[in-house]
Amino acid sequence: MAPGPASGYDGVVNDSFLVRAAGFGPRGTPSDEALAAEHISGLEWWHPREVAAYDGPDIFSPRDLAALLTDLIASGVPAAPIPLGV
């Protein structure tokens, strides 16, 4: 499978939510094949420090995710939704 957007792809809108939960493995119900078809090669938890220090080929979205997570942890949940950008 070639990297990059699938034929006909015209963008995406992501909504992010804070959900407090007991620890669990980051795995949903899709099969490995279904994840691969969506160009998802793995799932894992990241600490904001790890996000900030990451120097690999992948890109976090939003780009300032580490700062946003750090602020969320320090200041708590905002009173209203905030636009995150890319």
Protein Blocks (a to p, Z undefined) as FASTA:
>chain_A
ZZdjdehiabdcdddddddddddddddfbdfklmmmnopabdcdddfklmmmpccfbdcd
dfklmmmmmmmmmnopafbdcdebZZ
